[in-house]
């Protein structure tokens, strides 16, 4: 009986510690969240697209010819 009581007390202590840690995380005001990371990725994609569009406008030619060939081959259903 004593072993079971000790084990239950240890488990309650672990659960209480996890609850305190979770409460601390919920009230924390610093750190990086999922929204911040998503916004950073979105900004990087948009800047990359703008850079590529700028290169196309500057050279008025295909900047990545192999990419164009691969895309055309992907959508070539006839053969």
mmCIF file of the N, C-alpha and C atoms, coordinates in Angstrom:
data_MODEL
# 
_entry.id   MODEL 
# 
loop_
_atom_site.group_PDB 
_atom_site.id 
_atom_site.type_symbol 
_atom_site.label_atom_id 
_atom_site.label_alt_id 
_atom_site.label_comp_id 
_atom_site.label_asym_id 
_atom_site.label_entity_id 
_atom_site.label_seq_id 
_atom_site.pdbx_PDB_ins_code 
_atom_site.Cartn_x 
_atom_site.Cartn_y 
_atom_site.Cartn_z 
_atom_site.occupancy 
_atom_site.B_iso_or_equiv 
_atom_site.pdbx_formal_charge 
_atom_site.auth_seq_id 
_atom_site.auth_comp_id 
_atom_site.auth_asym_id 
_atom_site.auth_atom_id 
_atom_site.pdbx_PDB_model_num 
ATOM 1   N N  . UNK A 1 1  ? 0.819  -1.183 0.000   1.00 0.00 ? 1  UNK A N  1 
ATOM 2   C CA . UNK A 1 1  ? 0.000  0.000  0.000   1.00 0.00 ? 1  UNK A CA 1 
ATOM 3   C C  . UNK A 1 1  ? 0.874  1.263  0.000   1.00 0.00 ? 1  UNK A C  1 
ATOM 4   N N  . UNK A 1 2  ? 1.982  1.161  0.725   1.00 0.00 ? 2  UNK A N  1 
ATOM 5   C CA . UNK A 1 2  ? 2.888  2.298  0.816   1.00 0.00 ? 2  UNK A CA 1 
ATOM 6   C C  . UNK A 1 2  ? 3.514  2.603  -0.548  1.00 0.00 ? 2  UNK A C  1 
ATOM 7   N N  . UNK A 1 3  ? 3.842  1.550  -1.314  1.00 0.00 ? 3  UNK A N  1 
ATOM 8   C CA . UNK A 1 3  ? 4.434  1.728  -2.639  1.00 0.00 ? 3  UNK A CA 1 
ATOM 9   C C  . UNK A 1 3  ? 3.447  2.416  -3.574  1.00 0.00 ? 3  UNK A C  1 
ATOM 10  N N  . UNK A 1 4  ? 2.211  1.996  -3.491  1.00 0.00 ? 4  UNK A N  1 
ATOM 11  C CA . UNK A 1 4  ? 1.183  2.593  -4.354  1.00 0.00 ? 4  UNK A CA 1 
ATOM 12  C C  . UNK A 1 4  ? 0.989  4.065  -3.997  1.00 0.00 ? 4  UNK A C  1 
ATOM 13  N N  . UNK A 1 5  ? 0.945  4.369  -2.700  1.00 0.00 ? 5  UNK A N  1 
ATOM 14  C CA . UNK A 1 5  ? 0.780  5.760  -2.260  1.00 0.00 ? 5  UNK A CA 1 
ATOM 15  C C  . UNK A 1 5  ? 1.963  6.611  -2.716  1.00 0.00 ? 5  UNK A C  1 
ATOM 16  N N  . UNK A 1 6  ? 3.185  6.071  -2.600  1.00 0.00 ? 6  UNK A N  1 
ATOM 17  C CA . UNK A 1 6  ? 4.369  6.805  -3.046  1.00 0.00 ? 6  UNK A CA 1 
ATOM 18  C C  . UNK A 1 6  ? 4.341  7.043  -4.552  1.00 0.00 ? 6  UNK A C  1 
ATOM 19  N N  . UNK A 1 7  ? 3.917  6.028  -5.285  1.00 0.00 ? 7  UNK A N  1 
ATOM 20  C CA . UNK A 1 7  ? 3.838  6.164  -6.740  1.00 0.00 ? 7  UNK A CA 1 
ATOM 21  C C  . UNK A 1 7  ? 2.779  7.195  -7.125  1.00 0.00 ? 7  UNK A C  1 
ATOM 22  N N  . UNK A 1 8  ? 1.646  7.191  -6.468  1.00 0.00 ? 8  UNK A N  1 
ATOM 23  C CA . UNK A 1 8  ? 0.593  8.178  -6.743  1.00 0.00 ? 8  UNK A CA 1 
ATOM 24  C C  . UNK A 1 8  ? 1.085  9.575  -6.398  1.00 0.00 ? 8  UNK A C  1 
ATOM 25  N N  . UNK A 1 9  ? 1.805  9.707  -5.284  1.00 0.00 ? 9  UNK A N  1 
ATOM 26  C CA . UNK A 1 9  ? 2.345  11.018 -4.897  1.00 0.00 ? 9  UNK A CA 1 
ATOM 27  C C  . UNK A 1 9  ? 3.349  11.529 -5.928  1.00 0.00 ? 9  UNK A C  1 
ATOM 28  N N  . UNK A 1 10 ? 4.191  10.619 -6.439  1.00 0.00 ? 10 UNK A N  1 
ATOM 29  C CA . UNK A 1 10 ? 5.152  11.023 -7.471  1.00 0.00 ? 10 UNK A CA 1 
ATOM 30  C C  . UNK A 1 10 ? 4.436  11.464 -8.740  1.00 0.00 ? 10 UNK A C  1 
ATOM 31  N N  . UNK A 1 11 ? 3.414  10.698 -9.138  1.00 0.00 ? 11 UNK A N  1 
ATOM 32  C CA . UNK A 1 11 ? 2.659  11.045 -10.349 1.00 0.00 ? 11 UNK A CA 1 
ATOM 33  C C  . UNK A 1 11 ? 1.945  12.380 -10.171 1.00 0.00 ? 11 UNK A C  1 
ATOM 34  N N  . UNK A 1 12 ? 1.388  12.632 -8.985  1.00 0.00 ? 12 UNK A N  1 
ATOM 35  C CA . UNK A 1 12 ? 0.731  13.916 -8.721  1.00 0.00 ? 12 UNK A CA 1 
ATOM 36  C C  . UNK A 1 12 ? 1.738  15.058 -8.773  1.00 0.00 ? 12 UNK A C  1 
ATOM 37  N N  . UNK A 1 13 ? 2.933  14.797 -8.262  1.00 0.00 ? 13 UNK A N  1 
ATOM 38  C CA . UNK A 1 13 ? 3.981  15.818 -8.325  1.00 0.00 ? 13 UNK A CA 1 
ATOM 39  C C  . UNK A 1 13 ? 4.374  16.138 -9.754  1.00 0.00 ? 13 UNK A C  1 
ATOM 40  N N  . UNK A 1 14 ? 4.485  15.106 -10.587 1.00 0.00 ? 14 UNK A N  1 
ATOM 41  C CA . UNK A 1 14 ? 4.823  15.309 -11.996 1.00 0.00 ? 14 UNK A CA 1 
ATOM 42  C C  . UNK A 1 14 ? 3.708  16.078 -12.700 1.00 0.00 ? 14 UNK A C  1 
ATOM 43  N N  . UNK A 1 15 ? 2.479  15.690 -12.440 1.00 0.00 ? 15 UNK A N  1 
ATOM 44  C CA . UNK A 1 15 ? 1.334  16.368 -13.070 1.00 0.00 ? 15 UNK A CA 1 
ATOM 45  C C  . UNK A 1 15 ? 1.266  17.821 -12.623 1.00 0.00 ? 15 UNK A C  1 
ATOM 46  N N  . UNK A 1 16 ? 1.490  18.072 -11.331 1.00 0.00 ? 16 UNK A N  1 
ATOM 47  C CA . UNK A 1 16 ? 1.464  19.441 -10.826 1.00 0.00 ? 16 UNK A CA 1 
ATOM 48  C C  . UNK A 1 16 ? 2.579  20.273 -11.467 1.00 0.00 ? 16 UNK A C  1 
ATOM 49  N N  . UNK A 1 17 ? 3.750  19.671 -11.627 1.00 0.00 ? 17 UNK A N  1 
ATOM 50  C CA . UNK A 1 17 ? 4.859  20.375 -12.280 1.00 0.00 ? 17 UNK A CA 1 
ATOM 51  C C  . UNK A 1 17 ? 4.542  20.714 -13.727 1.00 0.00 ? 17 UNK A C  1 
ATOM 52  N N  . UNK A 1 18 ? 3.924  19.770 -14.435 1.00 0.00 ? 18 UNK A N  1 
ATOM 53  C CA . UNK A 1 18 ? 3.537  20.016 -15.833 1.00 0.00 ? 18 UNK A CA 1 
ATOM 54  C C  . UNK A 1 18 ? 2.472  21.107 -15.912 1.00 0.00 ? 18 UNK A C  1 
ATOM 55  N N  . UNK A 1 19 ? 1.540  21.115 -14.963 1.00 0.00 ? 19 UNK A N  1 
ATOM 56  C CA . UNK A 1 19 ? 0.493  22.143 -14.956 1.00 0.00 ? 19 UNK A CA 1 
ATOM 57  C C  . UNK A 1 19 ? 1.085  23.526 -14.710 1.00 0.00 ? 19 UNK A C  1 
ATOM 58  N N  . UNK A 1 20 ? 2.040  23.609 -13.801 1.00 0.00 ? 20 UNK A N  1 
ATOM 59  C CA . UNK A 1 20 ? 2.700  24.894 -13.544 1.00 0.00 ? 20 UNK A CA 1 
ATOM 60  C C  . UNK A 1 20 ? 3.465  25.350 -14.781 1.00 0.00 ? 20 UNK A C  1 
ATOM 61  N N  . UNK A 1 21 ? 4.151  24.421 -15.425 1.00 0.00 ? 21 UNK A N  1 
ATOM 62  C CA . UNK A 1 21 ? 4.902  24.751 -16.641 1.00 0.00 ? 21 UNK A CA 1 
ATOM 63  C C  . UNK A 1 21 ? 3.964  25.209 -17.764 1.00 0.00 ? 21 UNK A C  1 
ATOM 64  N N  . UNK A 1 22 ? 2.837  24.533 -17.919 1.00 0.00 ? 22 UNK A N  1 
ATOM 65  C CA . UNK A 1 22 ? 1.859  24.921 -18.943 1.00 0.00 ? 22 UNK A CA 1 
ATOM 66  C C  . UNK A 1 22 ? 1.284  26.294 -18.645 1.00 0.00 ? 22 UNK A C  1 
ATOM 67  N N  . UNK A 1 23 ? 0.995  26.561 -17.396 1.00 0.00 ? 23 UNK A N  1 
ATOM 68  C CA . UNK A 1 23 ? 0.485  27.886 -17.020 1.00 0.00 ? 23 UNK A CA 1 
ATOM 69  C C  . UNK A 1 23 ? 1.499  28.978 -17.295 1.00 0.00 ? 23 UNK A C  1 
ATOM 70  N N  . UNK A 1 24 ? 2.760  28.690 -17.042 1.00 0.00 ? 24 UNK A N  1 
ATOM 71  C CA . UNK A 1 24 ? 3.814  29.668 -17.321 1.00 0.00 ? 24 UNK A CA 1 
ATOM 72  C C  . UNK A 1 24 ? 3.924  29.940 -18.823 1.00 0.00 ? 24 UNK A C  1 
ATOM 73  N N  . UNK A 1 25 ? 3.807  28.887 -19.624 1.00 0.00 ? 25 UNK A N  1 
ATOM 74  C CA . UNK A 1 25 ? 3.872  29.043 -21.084 1.00 0.00 ? 25 UNK A CA 1 
ATOM 75  C C  . UNK A 1 25 ? 2.694  29.856 -21.609 1.00 0.00 ? 25 UNK A C  1 
ATOM 76  N N  . UNK A 1 26 ? 1.524  29.659 -21.016 1.00 0.00 ? 26 UNK A N  1 
ATOM 77  C CA . UNK A 1 26 ? 0.341  30.385 -21.480 1.00 0.00 ? 26 UNK A CA 1 
ATOM 78  C C  . UNK A 1 26 ? 0.413  31.874 -21.155 1.00 0.00 ? 26 UNK A C  1 
ATOM 79  N N  . UNK A 1 27 ? 1.068  32.226 -20.068 1.00 0.00 ? 27 UNK A N  1 
ATOM 80  C CA . UNK A 1 27 ? 1.178  33.641 -19.703 1.00 0.00 ? 27 UNK A CA 1 
ATOM 81  C C  . UNK A 1 27 ? 2.428  34.303 -20.259 1.00 0.00 ? 27 UNK A C  1 
ATOM 82  N N  . UNK A 1 28 ? 3.297  33.548 -20.895 1.00 0.00 ? 28 UNK A N  1 
ATOM 83  C CA . UNK A 1 28 ? 4.533  34.081 -21.459 1.00 0.00 ? 28 UNK A CA 1 
ATOM 84  C C  . UNK A 1 28 ? 4.235  35.024 -22.617 1.00 0.00 ? 28 UNK A C  1 
ATOM 85  N N  . UNK A 1 29 ? 4.909  36.143 -22.645 1.00 0.00 ? 29 UNK A N  1 
ATOM 86  C CA . UNK A 1 29 ? 4.663  37.135 -23.692 1.00 0.00 ? 29 UNK A CA 1 
ATOM 87  C C  . UNK A 1 29 ? 5.795  37.211 -24.710 1.00 0.00 ? 29 UNK A C  1 
ATOM 88  N N  . UNK A 1 30 ? 6.829  36.459 -24.537 1.00 0.00 ? 30 UNK A N  1 
ATOM 89  C CA . UNK A 1 30 ? 7.944  36.492 -25.481 1.00 0.00 ? 30 UNK A CA 1 
ATOM 90  C C  . UNK A 1 30 ? 7.999  35.178 -26.238 1.00 0.00 ? 30 UNK A C  1 
ATOM 91  N N  . UNK A 1 31 ? 8.855  35.142 -27.211 1.00 0.00 ? 31 UNK A N  1 
ATOM 92  C CA . UNK A 1 31 ? 9.012  33.916 -27.987 1.00 0.00 ? 31 UNK A CA 1 
ATOM 93  C C  . UNK A 1 31 ? 8.459  34.065 -29.388 1.00 0.00 ? 31 UNK A C  1 
ATOM 94  N N  . UNK A 1 32 ? 8.616  33.029 -30.146 1.00 0.00 ? 32 UNK A N  1 
ATOM 95  C CA . UNK A 1 32 ? 8.198  33.038 -31.540 1.00 0.00 ? 32 UNK A CA 1 
ATOM 96  C C  . UNK A 1 32 ? 7.069  32.047 -31.722 1.00 0.00 ? 32 UNK A C  1 
ATOM 97  N N  . UNK A 1 33 ? 5.987  32.501 -32.315 1.00 0.00 ? 33 UNK A N  1 
ATOM 98  C CA . UNK A 1 33 ? 4.832  31.647 -32.511 1.00 0.00 ? 33 UNK A CA 1 
ATOM 99  C C  . UNK A 1 33 ? 4.724  31.167 -33.941 1.00 0.00 ? 33 UNK A C  1 
ATOM 100 N N  . UNK A 1 34 ? 3.677  30.430 -34.203 1.00 0.00 ? 34 UNK A N  1 
ATOM 101 C CA . UNK A 1 34 ? 3.468  29.878 -35.537 1.00 0.00 ? 34 UNK A CA 1 
ATOM 102 C C  . UNK A 1 34 ? 3.126  30.971 -36.542 1.00 0.00 ? 34 UNK A C  1 
ATOM 103 N N  . UNK A 1 35 ? 2.404  31.987 -36.087 1.00 0.00 ? 35 UNK A N  1 
ATOM 104 C CA . UNK A 1 35 ? 2.004  33.064 -36.992 1.00 0.00 ? 35 UNK A CA 1 
ATOM 105 C C  . UNK A 1 35 ? 3.231  33.842 -37.446 1.00 0.00 ? 35 UNK A C  1 
ATOM 106 N N  . UNK A 1 36 ? 4.149  34.101 -36.530 1.00 0.00 ? 36 UNK A N  1 
ATOM 107 C CA . UNK A 1 36 ? 5.377  34.820 -36.879 1.00 0.00 ? 36 UNK A CA 1 
ATOM 108 C C  . UNK A 1 36 ? 6.171  34.058 -37.929 1.00 0.00 ? 36 UNK A C  1 
ATOM 109 N N  . UNK A 1 37 ? 6.297  32.767 -37.746 1.00 0.00 ? 37 UNK A N  1 
ATOM 110 C CA . UNK A 1 37 ? 7.050  31.941 -38.693 1.00 0.00 ? 37 UNK A CA 1 
ATOM 111 C C  . UNK A 1 37 ? 6.362  31.917 -40.054 1.00 0.00 ? 37 UNK A C  1 
ATOM 112 N N  . UNK A 1 38 ? 5.034  31.807 -40.063 1.00 0.00 ? 38 UNK A N  1 
ATOM 113 C CA . UNK A 1 38 ? 4.294  31.796 -41.327 1.00 0.00 ? 38 UNK A CA 1 
ATOM 114 C C  . UNK A 1 38 ? 4.456  33.118 -42.070 1.00 0.00 ? 38 UNK A C  1 
ATOM 115 N N  . UNK A 1 39 ? 4.428  34.225 -41.341 1.00 0.00 ? 39 UNK A N  1 
ATOM 116 C CA . UNK A 1 39 ? 4.603  35.536 -41.977 1.00 0.00 ? 39 UNK A CA 1 
ATOM 117 C C  . UNK A 1 39 ? 6.005  35.660 -42.561 1.00 0.00 ? 39 UNK A C  1 
ATOM 118 N N  . UNK A 1 40 ? 7.009  35.175 -41.855 1.00 0.00 ? 40 UNK A N  1 
ATOM 119 C CA . UNK A 1 40 ? 8.389  35.234 -42.370 1.00 0.00 ? 40 UNK A CA 1 
ATOM 120 C C  . UNK A 1 40 ? 8.529  34.413 -43.647 1.00 0.00 ? 40 UNK A C  1 
ATOM 121 N N  . UNK A 1 41 ? 7.936  33.230 -43.663 1.00 0.00 ? 41 UNK A N  1 
ATOM 122 C CA . UNK A 1 41 ? 8.009  32.385 -44.862 1.00 0.00 ? 41 UNK A CA 1 
ATOM 123 C C  . UNK A 1 41 ? 7.289  33.051 -46.014 1.00 0.00 ? 41 UNK A C  1 
ATOM 124 N N  . UNK A 1 42 ? 6.123  33.621 -45.754 1.00 0.00 ? 42 UNK A N  1 
ATOM 125 C CA . UNK A 1 42 ? 5.361  34.312 -46.795 1.00 0.00 ? 42 UNK A CA 1 
ATOM 126 C C  . UNK A 1 42 ? 6.133  35.497 -47.359 1.00 0.00 ? 42 UNK A C  1 
ATOM 127 N N  . UNK A 1 43 ? 6.783  36.254 -46.502 1.00 0.00 ? 43 UNK A N  1 
ATOM 128 C CA . UNK A 1 43 ? 7.584  37.394 -46.958 1.00 0.00 ? 43 UNK A CA 1 
ATOM 129 C C  . UNK A 1 43 ? 8.740  36.901 -47.830 1.00 0.00 ? 43 UNK A C  1 
ATOM 130 N N  . UNK A 1 44 ? 9.391  35.811 -47.443 1.00 0.00 ? 44 UNK A N  1 
ATOM 131 C CA . UNK A 1 44 ? 10.504 35.282 -48.229 1.00 0.00 ? 44 UNK A CA 1 
ATOM 132 C C  . UNK A 1 44 ? 10.038 34.824 -49.607 1.00 0.00 ? 44 UNK A C  1 
ATOM 133 N N  . UNK A 1 45 ? 8.877  34.168 -49.681 1.00 0.00 ? 45 UNK A N  1 
ATOM 134 C CA . UNK A 1 45 ? 8.357  33.704 -50.965 1.00 0.00 ? 45 UNK A CA 1 
ATOM 135 C C  . UNK A 1 45 ? 8.010  34.886 -51.863 1.00 0.00 ? 45 UNK A C  1 
ATOM 136 N N  . UNK A 1 46 ? 7.367  35.900 -51.295 1.00 0.00 ? 46 UNK A N  1 
ATOM 137 C CA . UNK A 1 46 ? 6.990  37.076 -52.086 1.00 0.00 ? 46 UNK A CA 1 
ATOM 138 C C  . UNK A 1 46 ? 8.230  37.811 -52.576 1.00 0.00 ? 46 UNK A C  1 
ATOM 139 N N  . UNK A 1 47 ? 9.229  37.968 -51.718 1.00 0.00 ? 47 UNK A N  1 
ATOM 140 C CA . UNK A 1 47 ? 10.457 38.644 -52.149 1.00 0.00 ? 47 UNK A CA 1 
ATOM 141 C C  . UNK A 1 47 ? 11.177 37.849 -53.237 1.00 0.00 ? 47 UNK A C  1 
ATOM 142 N N  . UNK A 1 48 ? 11.174 36.528 -53.129 1.00 0.00 ? 48 UNK A N  1 
ATOM 143 C CA . UNK A 1 48 ? 11.784 35.700 -54.170 1.00 0.00 ? 48 UNK A CA 1 
ATOM 144 C C  . UNK A 1 48 ? 11.053 35.836 -55.496 1.00 0.00 ? 48 UNK A C  1 
ATOM 145 N N  . UNK A 1 49 ? 9.724  35.870 -55.446 1.00 0.00 ? 49 UNK A N  1 
ATOM 146 C CA . UNK A 1 49 ? 8.951  36.039 -56.675 1.00 0.00 ? 49 UNK A CA 1 
ATOM 147 C C  . UNK A 1 49 ? 9.193  37.411 -57.290 1.00 0.00 ? 49 UNK A C  1 
ATOM 148 N N  . UNK A 1 50 ? 9.285  38.434 -56.449 1.00 0.00 ? 50 UNK A N  1 
ATOM 149 C CA . UNK A 1 50 ? 9.567  39.774 -56.966 1.00 0.00 ? 50 UNK A CA 1 
ATOM 150 C C  . UNK A 1 50 ? 10.952 39.853 -57.589 1.00 0.00 ? 50 UNK A C  1 
ATOM 151 N N  . UNK A 1 51 ? 11.915 39.199 -56.971 1.00 0.00 ? 51 UNK A N  1 
ATOM 152 C CA . UNK A 1 51 ? 13.270 39.175 -57.529 1.00 0.00 ? 51 UNK A CA 1 
ATOM 153 C C  . UNK A 1 51 ? 13.294 38.478 -58.882 1.00 0.00 ? 51 UNK A C  1 
ATOM 154 N N  . UNK A 1 52 ? 12.612 37.339 -58.986 1.00 0.00 ? 52 UNK A N  1 
ATOM 155 C CA . UNK A 1 52 ? 12.565 36.613 -60.247 1.00 0.00 ? 52 UNK A CA 1 
ATOM 156 C C  . UNK A 1 52 ? 11.824 37.420 -61.316 1.00 0.00 ? 52 UNK A C  1 
ATOM 157 N N  . UNK A 1 53 ? 10.736 38.067 -60.946 1.00 0.00 ? 53 UNK A N  1 
ATOM 158 C CA . UNK A 1 53 ? 10.007 38.916 -61.895 1.00 0.00 ? 53 UNK A CA 1 
ATOM 159 C C  . UNK A 1 53 ? 10.868 40.094 -62.336 1.00 0.00 ? 53 UNK A C  1 
ATOM 160 N N  . UNK A 1 54 ? 11.654 40.636 -61.424 1.00 0.00 ? 54 UNK A N  1 
ATOM 161 C CA . UNK A 1 54 ? 12.567 41.721 -61.779 1.00 0.00 ? 54 UNK A CA 1 
ATOM 162 C C  . UNK A 1 54 ? 13.632 41.269 -62.759 1.00 0.00 ? 54 UNK A C  1 
ATOM 163 N N  . UNK A 1 55 ? 14.155 40.069 -62.565 1.00 0.00 ? 55 UNK A N  1 
ATOM 164 C CA . UNK A 1 55 ? 15.143 39.535 -63.506 1.00 0.00 ? 55 UNK A CA 1 
ATOM 165 C C  . UNK A 1 55 ? 14.534 39.313 -64.886 1.00 0.00 ? 55 UNK A C  1 
ATOM 166 N N  . UNK A 1 56 ? 13.307 38.793 -64.933 1.00 0.00 ? 56 UNK A N  1 
ATOM 167 C CA . UNK A 1 56 ? 12.630 38.610 -66.213 1.00 0.00 ? 56 UNK A CA 1 
ATOM 168 C C  . UNK A 1 56 ? 12.423 39.955 -66.903 1.00 0.00 ? 56 UNK A C  1 
ATOM 169 N N  . UNK A 1 57 ? 12.016 40.973 -66.143 1.00 0.00 ? 57 UNK A N  1 
ATOM 170 C CA . UNK A 1 57 ? 11.780 42.292 -66.726 1.00 0.00 ? 57 UNK A CA 1 
ATOM 171 C C  . UNK A 1 57 ? 13.092 42.938 -67.178 1.00 0.00 ? 57 UNK A C  1 
ATOM 172 N N  . UNK A 1 58 ? 14.155 42.695 -66.451 1.00 0.00 ? 58 UNK A N  1 
ATOM 173 C CA . UNK A 1 58 ? 15.446 43.299 -66.766 1.00 0.00 ? 58 UNK A CA 1 
ATOM 174 C C  . UNK A 1 58 ? 16.053 42.695 -68.024 1.00 0.00 ? 58 UNK A C  1 
ATOM 175 N N  . UNK A 1 59 ? 16.028 41.381 -68.137 1.00 0.00 ? 59 UNK A N  1 
ATOM 176 C CA . UNK A 1 59 ? 16.664 40.726 -69.263 1.00 0.00 ? 59 UNK A CA 1 
ATOM 177 C C  . UNK A 1 59 ? 15.720 40.462 -70.424 1.00 0.00 ? 59 UNK A C  1 
ATOM 178 N N  . UNK A 1 60 ? 14.407 40.566 -70.200 1.00 0.00 ? 60 UNK A N  1 
ATOM 179 C CA . UNK A 1 60 ? 13.385 40.333 -71.219 1.00 0.00 ? 60 UNK A CA 1 
ATOM 180 C C  . UNK A 1 60 ? 13.597 39.002 -71.940 1.00 0.00 ? 60 UNK A C  1 
ATOM 181 N N  . UNK A 1 61 ? 14.002 38.021 -71.184 1.00 0.00 ? 61 UNK A N  1 
ATOM 182 C CA . UNK A 1 61 ? 14.250 36.690 -71.722 1.00 0.00 ? 61 UNK A CA 1 
ATOM 183 C C  . UNK A 1 61 ? 14.020 35.685 -70.593 1.00 0.00 ? 61 UNK A C  1 
ATOM 184 N N  . UNK A 1 62 ? 14.050 34.429 -70.927 1.00 0.00 ? 62 UNK A N  1 
ATOM 185 C CA . UNK A 1 62 ? 13.871 33.391 -69.925 1.00 0.00 ? 62 UNK A CA 1 
ATOM 186 C C  . UNK A 1 62 ? 15.130 33.287 -69.078 1.00 0.00 ? 62 UNK A C  1 
ATOM 187 N N  . UNK A 1 63 ? 14.969 33.481 -67.786 1.00 0.00 ? 63 UNK A N  1 
ATOM 188 C CA . UNK A 1 63 ? 16.113 33.445 -66.875 1.00 0.00 ? 63 UNK A CA 1 
ATOM 189 C C  . UNK A 1 63 ? 16.488 32.002 -66.556 1.00 0.00 ? 63 UNK A C  1 
ATOM 190 N N  . UNK A 1 64 ? 15.493 31.148 -66.389 1.00 0.00 ? 64 UNK A N  1 
ATOM 191 C CA . UNK A 1 64 ? 15.742 29.746 -66.059 1.00 0.00 ? 64 UNK A CA 1 
ATOM 192 C C  . UNK A 1 64 ? 15.183 28.859 -67.173 1.00 0.00 ? 64 UNK A C  1 
ATOM 193 N N  . UNK A 1 65 ? 15.913 28.669 -68.274 1.00 0.00 ? 65 UNK A N  1 
ATOM 194 C CA . UNK A 1 65 ? 15.361 27.908 -69.401 1.00 0.00 ? 65 UNK A CA 1 
ATOM 195 C C  . UNK A 1 65 ? 15.097 26.443 -69.063 1.00 0.00 ? 65 UNK A C  1 
ATOM 196 N N  . UNK A 1 66 ? 15.925 25.846 -68.238 1.00 0.00 ? 66 UNK A N  1 
ATOM 197 C CA . UNK A 1 66 ? 15.677 24.447 -67.903 1.00 0.00 ? 66 UNK A CA 1 
ATOM 198 C C  . UNK A 1 66 ? 14.397 24.285 -67.098 1.00 0.00 ? 66 UNK A C  1 
ATOM 199 N N  . UNK A 1 67 ? 14.085 25.276 -66.299 1.00 0.00 ? 67 UNK A N  1 
ATOM 200 C CA . UNK A 1 67 ? 12.843 25.223 -65.526 1.00 0.00 ? 67 UNK A CA 1 
ATOM 201 C C  . UNK A 1 67 ? 11.629 25.277 -66.452 1.00 0.00 ? 67 UNK A C  1 
ATOM 202 N N  . UNK A 1 68 ? 11.697 26.130 -67.466 1.00 0.00 ? 68 UNK A N  1 
ATOM 203 C CA . UNK A 1 68 ? 10.597 26.225 -68.430 1.00 0.00 ? 68 UNK A CA 1 
ATOM 204 C C  . UNK A 1 68 ? 10.433 24.894 -69.158 1.00 0.00 ? 68 UNK A C  1 
ATOM 205 N N  . UNK A 1 69 ? 11.542 24.279 -69.549 1.00 0.00 ? 69 UNK A N  1 
ATOM 206 C CA . UNK A 1 69 ? 11.479 22.979 -70.236 1.00 0.00 ? 69 UNK A CA 1 
ATOM 207 C C  . UNK A 1 69 ? 10.866 21.907 -69.341 1.00 0.00 ? 69 UNK A C  1 
ATOM 208 N N  . UNK A 1 70 ? 11.243 21.879 -68.091 1.00 0.00 ? 70 UNK A N  1 
ATOM 209 C CA . UNK A 1 70 ? 10.710 20.874 -67.166 1.00 0.00 ? 70 UNK A CA 1 
ATOM 210 C C  . UNK A 1 70 ? 9.212  21.058 -66.942 1.00 0.00 ? 70 UNK A C  1 
ATOM 211 N N  . UNK A 1 71 ? 8.773  22.297 -66.807 1.00 0.00 ? 71 UNK A N  1 
ATOM 212 C CA . UNK A 1 71 ? 7.343  22.557 -66.616 1.00 0.00 ? 71 UNK A CA 1 
ATOM 213 C C  . UNK A 1 71 ? 6.565  22.159 -67.862 1.00 0.00 ? 71 UNK A C  1 
ATOM 214 N N  . UNK A 1 72 ? 7.101  22.469 -69.035 1.00 0.00 ? 72 UNK A N  1 
ATOM 215 C CA . UNK A 1 72 ? 6.422  22.085 -70.274 1.00 0.00 ? 72 UNK A CA 1 
ATOM 216 C C  . UNK A 1 72 ? 6.359  20.569 -70.416 1.00 0.00 ? 72 UNK A C  1 
ATOM 217 N N  . UNK A 1 73 ? 7.406  19.870 -70.020 1.00 0.00 ? 73 UNK A N  1 
ATOM 218 C CA . UNK A 1 73 ? 7.409  18.413 -70.085 1.00 0.00 ? 73 UNK A CA 1 
ATOM 219 C C  . UNK A 1 73 ? 6.404  17.814 -69.087 1.00 0.00 ? 73 UNK A C  1 
ATOM 220 N N  . UNK A 1 74 ? 6.262  18.453 -67.932 1.00 0.00 ? 74 UNK A N  1 
ATOM 221 C CA . UNK A 1 74 ? 5.315  17.951 -66.936 1.00 0.00 ? 74 UNK A CA 1 
ATOM 222 C C  . UNK A 1 74 ? 3.876  18.008 -67.448 1.00 0.00 ? 74 UNK A C  1 
ATOM 223 N N  . UNK A 1 75 ? 3.567  19.063 -68.181 1.00 0.00 ? 75 UNK A N  1 
ATOM 224 C CA . UNK A 1 75 ? 2.192  19.242 -68.649 1.00 0.00 ? 75 UNK A CA 1 
ATOM 225 C C  . UNK A 1 75 ? 1.978  18.760 -70.088 1.00 0.00 ? 75 UNK A C  1 
ATOM 226 N N  . UNK A 1 76 ? 2.941  18.059 -70.633 1.00 0.00 ? 76 UNK A N  1 
ATOM 227 C CA . UNK A 1 76 ? 2.816  17.503 -71.983 1.00 0.00 ? 76 UNK A CA 1 
ATOM 228 C C  . UNK A 1 76 ? 2.165  16.117 -71.874 1.00 0.00 ? 76 UNK A C  1 
ATOM 229 N N  . UNK A 1 77 ? 0.829  16.106 -71.903 1.00 0.00 ? 77 UNK A N  1 
ATOM 230 C CA . UNK A 1 77 ? 0.112  14.843 -71.722 1.00 0.00 ? 77 UNK A CA 1 
ATOM 231 C C  . UNK A 1 77 ? 0.098  13.990 -72.989 1.00 0.00 ? 77 UNK A C  1 
ATOM 232 N N  . UNK A 1 78 ? 0.351  14.597 -74.137 1.00 0.00 ? 78 UNK A N  1 
ATOM 233 C CA . UNK A 1 78 ? 0.269  13.861 -75.402 1.00 0.00 ? 78 UNK A CA 1 
ATOM 234 C C  . UNK A 1 78 ? 1.428  12.872 -75.566 1.00 0.00 ? 78 UNK A C  1 
ATOM 235 N N  . UNK A 1 79 ? 2.528  13.177 -75.007 1.00 0.00 ? 79 UNK A N  1 
ATOM 236 C CA . UNK A 1 79 ? 3.605  12.257 -75.262 1.00 0.00 ? 79 UNK A CA 1 
ATOM 237 C C  . UNK A 1 79 ? 4.719  12.382 -74.325 1.00 0.00 ? 79 UNK A C  1 
# 
